[in-house]
Amino acid sequence: MRFFLNLIFTIMLTNTAFSQSAFSADEQAIHQIVQDLQDGWNAKSGEQWAAHFADDHSYVVWTGLYMPHMNREQNAQAHDGLYNSVYKDMDTQFKVTQVRFIEPHVAMVHCLANSRYGDQPFPDYPELLQTMLMVKNGDAWEIVSFHNLDIEYDKLLRKPEPAPEEKLAYAKENYPGWFH
């Protein structure tokens, strides 16, 4: 009996280790895509920003603007327009807080992000929540849906102008992935 229990336990550990190692390369690829998005934004390159999007993808801007069936070129052009105007001095940083594999070739990715203008310091707390649906196409992961959500601390805290300390305390409680 002890032999069979050990055998079952060993098989379970082997299967768990295999599953984790099978996803580790994919998870690393997904983290790299998020890093490439950040790098593309900070380099002010629409082409670099749009490189990992599927040629047919949907995009939701933080204001709620919904753009279905965008292609990479449209995405790149839209971002180049932003980089040449309202976001020309804005840098951003992203942090993946969750990669959930719905199926081996489909992943839901959540990131938190914040931004700064010029030489200002980045805030200590996230300002945006990004949700991406990624699909593995051959050997490469592509973003098929991107949703950018503004974290509205004033509404969450029910206060017109919460202090940075209040935002930080709220973020630590509700967005712990940002701080790990």
N, C-alpha and C positions, 0 to 999 in steps of 0.2 A: 504494500500500500504506500509506504513512504517513497519507494522508487517512483511510482506513478505520479504522486503529488509533485515530486521534484521534477519529473519529466514535463508535466503540464506547466509548472511554474517556469521552467527553462524555455519552453516553447512560447509562452506568453511574453516573457522578457525579450526573446529574440524577435517576435513579431512587433512588439512595441518599438524596439530599437530600429528595426528595419523601416517601420513607418516613419519614425522621426528622421532617420537619415535620408529616406526617400524625399521628404519634404524640405530638408535643410538646404539643399541646393536651390530649390524653388523659392524658399523663403529668402535666401540670400539674394537671388535675382530680383525679387520684389523690393527688398530694401534698397538695392542698387538703383532700381527705377525711381524710387522716391528721392534718393540722393541726386540722381540725374535731373529730376524735376527742379529740385532746389538749386542745383548748379546752373541749369538753364535760365531760371528766373533771375538769379543773381548776376549772370553774365549778360542779361537782357537779350537773350537769343530765343525768339519765337520758334525757330527751327529745332533748337535743342530741347526746348520745353515740350514741343509736340511730338518728338521722335518716338515715344513709347505708346502713343495713342493708336488704337486701331483706326484703319482708314474710314470706318463708319462707327462713330461713337457719339454719345450724348454728353452734354456738358451743362451743369447748373452752376451759375455764378452766385456768389454770396448774397446778392440782392434778390435772388429767386428767378432771374432770367434763365429760361430753359431753352437750350439749343440742341434739338435732336438732329441726328444724321449729319454731324460735322465730319469733315475729313481733316487729315493732318495739315494740309495747306491752309485751310480756313482757320484752324486753331492757331497755327504759327503766325498768320497775318494778324489775327485779332490780338494776339499777345505782343507782337511787334508794335502794333498801334498803342497798346497800353504802356509798353516800355519807352516809347518815344513821347509819352505825354504824362498822364497822371501818376504812373509808377516808375518814372525814370530814375528817381532817387531812392526807391524802396528795395531793401533787401529782405529776404525771408529765411526762416529756418523751419524745417519740417522734422517731425519725429513720428515714426511708425509706432502705434500703440497696440495694434492688433492685426494679425493676419489670420483669417479664418478660412480654411479650405473647405468649401462647400462640396466640392468633388476634387479629385486630384488635379484637374485642369481648370478649376474655377476658384477664385479667391476673392473674398471680401476684405478690403484693407481699410483700416481707419488710421488716420494721421492727425496729429495736432500741429498747429503752426502758429508762428507769430512773425512780426515784421518790425522793421525800423526804417526811418528815413534818414539818409545821410549818415553822419557819424554818431547819431543818437544810440544809446545802448538798447539792446533788445529787452522787452519786458520779461520779467521772471515767469510769467504765466502765458498759456496759449491764448490766442485770439480767434483762431479758426479751427473748425473741425472739418476734415476732408474725408469723404467716403469714396472709395474707388472699387469698382468691380473690374477684376482683371481675369482674362482668359488666356490660357496657354495655347498658342498657335504654333504648332511644330515644336521647336525648342525655345521659342521666345514668348514672354508674357507681354500682353498688350492691355491697355486700359480701354474698356468698352463703355464705361460710364464713370463720370467724375462729378462729384457734388461737393461744393464748397459752401460751408455754413459759417456765418459770422457768430461768434459767441458773444451774446449781448449781456454783459455783466450787469448793466443797469437794470435790465428787465429781470434777470435771474435773481438779483439781490433786492429788487423792488426799491431802487434808490437812484435818483437822477444822475449823480456823479460819484460812483463808489471810488474810494481811495485805492491806490495800487495795493496796499496791504490787505484790503478787503477782497479785492479780486484774487490776490495770491492765496489767501486763506480758502476762498471758495474753490479755486482751481485745485489746490492740494487735496481737498476733500472729494471733488467730483471728477477730476482728470488725473488720477495718480500716475498713469502711464507717462505723463510728461516729465515727472520728477524721478523716474528710475532709469 
